[in-house]
Amino acid sequence: MNRVPLNASTMPVRLGPQLLNVLLAFLLSACAGSPHPRLVSPSEGPPTQRYLELYRDKQIATLHFPAGVYTLDAVDKIGYYYRAPRKIAEAGFVWRDGGIFVSKRDPYKLRGYVWRAGAITHIGNLSHAKHRLFDQDVPAEFYR
């Protein structure tokens, strides 16, 4: 039986399409927002509602977004970032800074976000989670 040694010229070319699919999936999953949105300072006043209340805990994959009052923290060209009342639990044992992103173009479109590797990563869809946006000050006992 003749055995041909395998090398780069005799191996089937299957890595190209697989690598292209992985690269395409990565590019499509990237967000269009800035990796470092600008913090909203108290002196400039809020450009939108200052608070977002999430009525129930919400889970997206392994991330757990707590119920409670989220506070407007930052803005970029595509939307507003509301910081969670406490850290976001990932897989039950990793805690991340994050919160809820509200689109400027469609304020009914909500997504989760977390800080990973020094940049913001938008996660999932929270548009159907029961919530409200409001602007009045919240007493400290309502922060969880």
C-alpha positions, 0 to 999 in steps of 0.5 A: 500500500502506497502511503503519501506523507501529509504536508501542506500541499497534500492536505485538504483545504478546509481551514479557509472556509471555517476560518472565514466563517469564524471571522465573519461571526466575530465581526458581525457580533461586534458593537458599533458603540465606542469601547469607552463611552463618555461619562455624564457629568452632573454639571452638564445635566442628563441628556435623557432620563436619569434612572432605569428601573428593572422590575425583575432579575434578568438572565442573558446566557450566563450573565445575571442582571439584577432587579433594581434602579440603574443610574445613567452613567455614560453616553456615546454616539449610539446610546445611553449606559445605565450602571447596574445597582450592583455587579453583574454575575457571570456564571455564578462566580465572576462579577463584572461591572455593567448595566443596561444600554438604551439606544438613542435611535430606538429607546425601546431597544435595551441591551445588557452590557459588561466591561470585558478586557477594558472595553464595553461588550453589548450582550443580548436583548432586554427589550421585553424585560419589564422596566421604566425610565424616570427622572425623579430622585430615588430615595437610598432605600430603593437602591439594591 
